[in-house]
C-alpha cells in the first residue's frame, strides 16, 4: 500500500491590473508573522545582557600580580655614544705646482718614512725657468760692475773740478755738473744692487719650484689614499689638489663620538672609556676621553657635542672610517639593593581606576607616577623619593623608597622595609590572563632613562 500525492496543475488566472497587484502586495506585508520580530528583539536583548555581564566580570576580576625579586648586586651608570674611528694624525699631501705626473712611487697601504718620494712631476719647464733666472742674475751682477765703474769715474771728475775751481781755472758750473754726475752714478749703483736682489729671489723661486716636482712624504706613516696616476696632469693654479692621504700610526686611533646634550655633563676629560665596532663584536678597545669640544652640532633639532676618545689599537684592527659605539662609565655602586625599573612605574588597578585623582595625590611625594592620562608611570630621579609595591600574602603594599643609580634596567633603591629576595610587583593581569587597566598604563608609561 502506498500513498501518492498529486499536485494539481495551477489554474491560469486572468490578467490583473497594476492597481490590483499593488493592493495585494500591501496585504501580504500586513500578514507577515509577528513572531519573526519577536525573535529579533529577544536576540538583541540577550546580546546586550551578555556584554554587560562580561564587562561586570572583567571589572570585578581579582588581578593577578606579576612580580620580580629584589636583588643585591652592582649597578653601573654608563654614557653611550656613536662615533667614527679616525687616525690620530692624518695628512693630505698635494702638489704645489702644476705639471704632468711622470712617476708614482707608492700605492695604497704603502709604508713610507718622512722624505720618501711619493710622486714626481715633469721637471723640464722648471729647469728652464731656473736657467733663465740664473742668467738674469749674472746679467744683473754685470750691470752692477758697470755702474760702480761709472761711479768711480764721476767721483774723480768731481775731484778735478773742485781742484781747478780752487785755482780759479774753471767756472762753478763745471763743479756743479761733476757733482750731479757723481750723485746719478751712485743712484744707478743702488738700482743695480736691487736688480741683483730681485734676480736672486727669482732664481730661488725657480729652484724651489724645481724641488716641488718631487712630492715627498711629510711624515712617517701609511698611504691611505692615492688619487693620482702616471701621465695625469695636475693643475694647482686655483686650489692645491690632494694626491695622497697619509695616516701616521694605526696603533693609536681616535673616536670622534657625538654625545647627547643630556649626557655631556656626565663626562670629564681623562675618564676611562671603551669602544666596540661591528667588525669585531666580541672585542673591546680600551681608551680614555681626551677632549670634550664645546661647539654643538644640531641635526634635525637634536643637539650633540663631540667627544674625542683615544683608543689603543695594538694589532691595527681598527681602521679609519669604522663606526664605533663608545661606552664611558660615569658611576659605579657595588652591592646595592636594586629593583626592575618596571616596579617603579607600576600602579595597581585600584589607583588607576575610578579614583585616579586620589592615586595621583598618594604618589605625589616623589613623582614616581602621575595621575594624568589614566595614570602613566614616571621614574623618580636619582636621590628622589618614590615607591614600589611589595607582595605580602595576596595583596600588594606600597613601600616608599629613595631612588639611586640606574643602568636603564635596574634601579638602586633604599628603604628600611625592603630586603633582598622580597617580591615587588611589576605588572598585573585580570582573571583571564589579559593585561589589566593598570598593566596597560604601565606598559604605556615612560621608557627607562635613555642611556647613550
C-alpha positions in Angstrom: 0.0 0.0 0.0 1.4 3.4 -0.8 0.4 6.9 -0.8 0.8 9.2 -3.7 0.5 12.9 -3.6 -0.8 14.5 -6.7 -0.2 18.2 -7.1 -3.0 19.8 -9.2 -1.8 21.9 -12.0 -2.1 25.6 -11.4 -5.2 27.2 -12.9 -4.2 30.1 -15.0 -5.6 33.3 -13.7 -6.9 36.2 -15.6 -4.6 39.2 -16.1 -4.7 41.7 -13.2 -4.4 45.4 -13.4 -1.4 47.2 -11.8 -3.5 48.8 -9.1 -4.9 45.4 -8.0 -1.2 44.0 -7.8 -0.1 46.8 -5.5 -3.0 46.2 -3.2 -2.2 42.5 -2.9 1.5 43.3 -2.0 0.4 45.6 0.8 -2.0 43.0 2.1 0.7 40.3 2.2 3.1 42.6 4.0 0.5 43.2 6.7 0.0 39.4 7.1 3.8 38.8 7.8 4.2 36.6 11.0 4.7 38.6 14.2 7.0 36.0 15.8 9.9 37.0 13.5 10.0 40.4 15.0 9.8 38.9 18.5 12.8 36.6 17.9 14.9 39.5 16.6 14.1 41.6 19.7 15.0 38.7 22.1 18.4 38.1 20.4 19.2 41.8 20.8 18.3 41.8 24.5 20.4 38.6 25.1 23.4 40.1 23.4 23.2 43.3 25.5 22.9 41.3 28.7 25.9 39.2 27.7 28.1 42.2 27.0 27.1 43.9 30.3 27.8 40.6 32.2 31.2 40.2 30.7 32.1 43.8 31.5 31.0 43.5 35.1 33.0 40.3 35.5 36.1 42.0 34.0 35.7 45.0 36.3 35.3 42.8 39.4 38.0 40.3 38.5 40.7 39.9 41.0 44.1 41.0 39.5 47.0 38.6 39.3 50.3 40.2 40.1 53.5 39.7 38.1 56.4 40.0 40.4 60.2 40.2 40.4 62.6 39.7 43.3 64.6 42.4 44.9 68.3 41.6 44.2 71.6 42.8 45.5 74.4 43.5 43.1 76.5 46.1 41.3 75.0 49.0 39.3 77.0 50.9 36.7 75.8 54.0 35.0 77.2 54.5 31.6 77.0 57.0 28.8 76.9 55.6 25.3 77.5 57.4 22.0 78.2 56.5 18.4 81.2 57.9 16.6 83.7 57.4 13.8 87.2 55.9 14.1 89.9 58.2 12.8 93.7 58.2 13.0 95.4 60.4 15.4 97.3 62.3 12.6 96.1 62.4 9.0 98.0 64.5 6.4 96.7 65.4 3.0 99.6 65.6 0.5 99.1 67.7 -2.6 101.0 69.3 -5.4 102.1 73.0 -5.0 102.8 73.4 -8.8 101.2 72.3 -12.0 102.6 69.7 -14.3 102.3 66.2 -15.7 102.9 63.3 -13.4 105.8 61.2 -14.7 106.1 58.8 -11.8 104.2 57.4 -8.9 106.4 55.7 -6.4 103.8 54.4 -3.8 100.5 52.7 -3.7 97.7 52.1 -1.2 98.8 50.8 2.2 102.5 51.5 1.3 104.6 52.3 4.4 106.7 55.4 4.0 109.1 57.4 6.0 109.5 61.2 6.1 111.3 62.4 3.0 110.5 59.4 0.8 109.4 60.0 -2.8 105.7 59.7 -3.4 105.4 61.0 -7.0 107.3 63.2 -9.5 106.2 65.8 -11.9 107.8 66.6 -15.3 110.8 68.9 -14.3 111.7 70.2 -17.8 109.8 73.5 -17.7 111.1 74.3 -14.2 114.7 73.5 -15.1 114.4 76.0 -17.9 112.9 78.6 -15.5 115.9 78.0 -13.2 118.4 78.5 -16.0 116.6 81.7 -17.1 116.7 83.1 -13.5 120.4 82.2 -13.2 121.2 84.1 -16.4 119.2 87.1 -15.2 121.2 87.1 -12.0 124.5 87.1 -13.9 123.4 90.0 -16.1 122.3 92.0 -13.0 125.8 91.4 -11.5 127.5 92.6 -14.7 125.4 95.8 -14.7 126.4 96.4 -11.1 130.1 96.2 -12.0 129.5 98.8 -14.8 127.6 101.1 -12.6 130.3 101.0 -10.0 132.9 101.9 -12.6 130.8 104.9 -13.7 130.6 106.0 -10.1 134.4 105.9 -9.7 134.9 108.0 -12.8 132.3 110.5 -11.7 134.0 110.9 -8.3 137.4 111.5 -9.9 135.9 114.1 -12.3 134.4 115.9 -9.3 137.7 116.0 -7.5 139.5 117.6 -10.6 136.7 120.1 -11.0 136.9 121.1 -7.3 140.8 121.5 -7.5 140.6 123.7 -10.7 137.9 125.8 -9.1 140.2 126.4 -6.1 142.8 127.8 -8.6 140.2 129.8 -10.5 140.8 127.9 -13.7 137.1 126.9 -14.3 133.6 128.1 -13.5 131.4 127.0 -10.6 129.0 125.4 -13.1 131.6 122.8 -14.0 131.9 121.8 -10.3 128.1 121.5 -10.1 127.8 119.4 -13.2 130.5 117.0 -11.9 128.8 116.7 -8.6 125.4 115.9 -10.2 127.1 113.2 -12.4 128.6 111.7 -9.3 125.2 111.5 -7.5 123.5 110.0 -10.5 126.1 107.3 -10.7 125.5 106.5 -7.0 121.8 106.0 -7.7 122.5 103.7 -10.6 124.7 101.6 -8.4 121.8 101.2 -6.0 119.4 100.3 -8.8 121.8 97.6 -10.0 122.1 96.2 -6.5 118.3 96.0 -6.2 118.2 94.2 -9.6 120.7 91.7 -8.3 118.4 91.0 -5.2 115.4 90.6 -7.5 117.2 88.2 -9.8 118.4 86.3 -6.8 114.8 85.9 -5.5 113.6 84.8 -8.9 116.3 82.2 -9.0 115.3 81.0 -5.6 111.7 80.6 -6.7 112.7 78.7 -9.8 114.9 76.4 -7.7 112.0 75.9 -5.2 109.6 75.0 -8.0 112.1 72.6 -9.3 112.2 70.8 -5.9 108.4 70.8 -5.9 108.4 68.5 -8.8 109.4 65.8 -6.4 106.5 65.2 -4.0 107.9 63.8 -0.7 106.3 62.2 2.4 105.9 64.8 5.1 105.6 62.2 8.0 106.2 58.6 8.7 103.0 56.5 8.1 100.9 54.5 5.7 99.4 55.7 2.4 95.7 55.5 3.0 94.6 57.2 -0.3 96.2 57.6 -3.7 94.4 59.9 -6.2 96.9 60.2 -9.0 98.3 58.0 -11.8 101.3 58.4 -14.1 100.5 60.7 -17.1 97.9 62.6 -15.3 98.1 66.4 -15.4 97.9 68.2 -12.1 96.6 71.8 -12.1 97.5 73.7 -8.9 96.7 77.2 -10.1 93.5 77.7 -8.1 93.5 75.1 -5.4 96.1 72.6 -4.3 94.8 69.1 -5.3 95.0 66.3 -2.8 97.1 63.4 -4.3 97.8 61.3 -1.2 96.5 60.9 2.3 99.0 59.5 4.8 98.0 58.4 8.3 100.6 58.4 11.0 100.3 55.5 13.4 97.4 52.9 13.3 98.3 51.5 16.7 96.8 54.6 18.3 93.4 55.6 17.0 90.8 58.2 17.9 87.0 58.0 18.0 85.0 61.2 17.4 81.7 60.5 19.2 78.5 62.6 19.2 77.2 62.7 22.8 73.7 63.8 23.5 73.4 67.2 25.3 71.6 65.5 28.3 74.7 63.3 28.9 77.6 65.5 28.0 77.8 66.9 31.6 78.5 63.4 32.9 81.7 63.1 31.0 85.1 64.5 32.1 88.4 64.6 30.4 90.6 61.6 31.4 87.6 59.3 32.1 88.0 55.7 31.1 86.0 54.6 28.1 85.8 51.6 25.7 84.8 51.2 22.1 83.2 48.4 20.0 82.9 48.0 16.3 80.7 45.7 14.2 83.8 44.1 12.5 84.9 42.7 15.9 81.8 42.5 18.0 83.5 40.4 20.8 86.4 42.7 21.2 86.6 45.8 23.4 89.1 48.5 22.7 90.1 50.4 25.9 90.8 54.1 25.9 90.3 57.5 27.6 88.3 60.6 27.0 90.9 63.1 25.6 88.8 66.1 24.8 85.2 67.5 25.1 84.6 70.0 22.4 82.4 73.0 23.2 81.0 73.5 19.7 77.5 72.0 19.4 76.1 70.1 16.4 72.4 70.3 15.6 70.8 67.6 13.4 67.0 67.6 13.0 66.6 69.5 16.2 68.9 67.2 18.2 71.9 68.9 19.8 75.1 66.8 20.3 78.6 67.6 21.3 81.8 65.9 20.1 83.9 63.9 22.4 87.4 62.7 21.4 88.4 59.3 22.8 91.9 58.0 22.4 91.7 54.2 21.8 94.6 51.7 21.8 94.8 49.6 18.6 97.9 47.5 19.1 97.0 44.9 16.4 95.9 47.6 13.9 92.4 46.1 13.6 90.6 49.3 13.9 90.5 51.1 10.5 89.7 54.7 9.7 86.1 55.3 9.0 84.6 52.5 11.1 81.5 53.2 13.1 82.2 52.6 16.8 79.9 52.5 19.9 81.7 54.2 22.8 80.8 53.4 26.4 82.1 55.5 29.3 81.5 54.5 32.9 80.3 57.6 34.9 79.2 55.9 38.2 79.5 52.5 39.9 77.8 51.4 43.1 78.7 47.8 44.2 76.4 45.6 46.3 73.3 47.7 46.4 69.6 46.7 46.6 68.1 47.0 43.1 64.6 46.6 41.6 63.5 46.5 38.0 62.5 49.8 36.6 59.0 48.5 35.8 58.4 48.2 39.6 58.8 52.0 39.9 56.4 52.6 37.1 53.7 50.1 38.3 50.4 51.4 39.6 47.7 49.0 40.9 44.3 48.9 39.2 42.7 50.3 42.3 44.6 53.5 41.8 44.4 53.6 38.0 40.6 53.1 38.1 37.9 55.4 39.2 39.9 57.1 42.0 42.7 58.3 39.7 42.8 61.7 41.4 43.4 60.3 44.8 46.1 58.0 43.4 47.9 61.0 42.0 48.0 62.6 45.4 49.2 59.4 47.0 52.1 59.1 44.6 53.0 62.8 44.6 55.8 62.6 47.2 58.4 61.6 44.7 56.9 61.9 41.2 57.1 58.2 40.7 53.7 58.1 39.0 51.3 60.7 37.6 47.5 60.6 37.8 47.1 62.2 34.3 46.1 60.3 31.3 45.0 57.1 33.1 47.9 57.0 35.4 51.1 56.8 33.4 54.1 55.9 35.4 57.3 58.0 35.6 60.5 57.0 37.3 61.8 59.3 40.0 65.2 60.8 39.5 68.3 59.8 41.5 68.1 60.9 45.1 64.3 61.5 44.9 61.6 59.6 46.8 59.4 57.1 45.0 57.5 53.9 45.8 57.3 50.3 44.9 54.5 47.7 45.7 55.7 44.7 47.7 53.7 41.5 47.5 52.6 40.4 51.1 50.3 37.4 51.0 47.8 38.1 48.3 47.9 41.9 48.4 50.4 44.5 47.2 51.6 47.0 49.8 53.2 50.2 48.8 56.6 50.9 50.3 58.3 54.3 50.0 61.8 54.2 48.7 64.7 56.5 47.8 65.8 56.1 44.3 69.5 55.9 43.5 71.6 54.9 40.5 70.1 53.2 37.4 71.6 51.4 34.5 68.4 51.5 32.4 67.2 48.1 33.5 67.6 48.1 37.3 67.4 51.0 39.8 69.1 51.3 43.2 66.6 51.7 46.0 67.0 52.4 49.7 64.3 51.6 52.2 64.3 50.1 55.7 61.3 47.8 54.9 62.9 46.2 51.9 65.2 43.2 51.9 66.9 41.0 49.4 64.6 38.4 47.9 61.3 40.3 48.6 58.9 40.3 45.6 57.9 43.6 44.1 55.0 44.0 41.6 56.0 44.9 38.1 52.6 44.4 36.4 49.2 42.7 36.8 46.6 40.7 34.8 43.0 40.0 35.3 41.4 36.6 35.9 41.5 35.8 32.2 45.2 36.5 31.9 44.7 39.7 29.9 46.6 42.8 30.9 44.5 44.9 33.3 44.0 48.6 33.1 46.9 49.2 35.4 49.1 46.9 33.4 48.1 48.7 30.2 49.0 52.0 31.8 52.3 50.6 33.0 53.3 49.3 29.5 52.4 52.7 28.1 54.4 54.6 30.7 57.6 56.4 30.0 60.5 54.3 28.9 63.5 53.7 31.2 66.1 56.6 31.2 67.8 56.9 28.0 71.4 55.7 28.0 73.9 57.0 25.4 
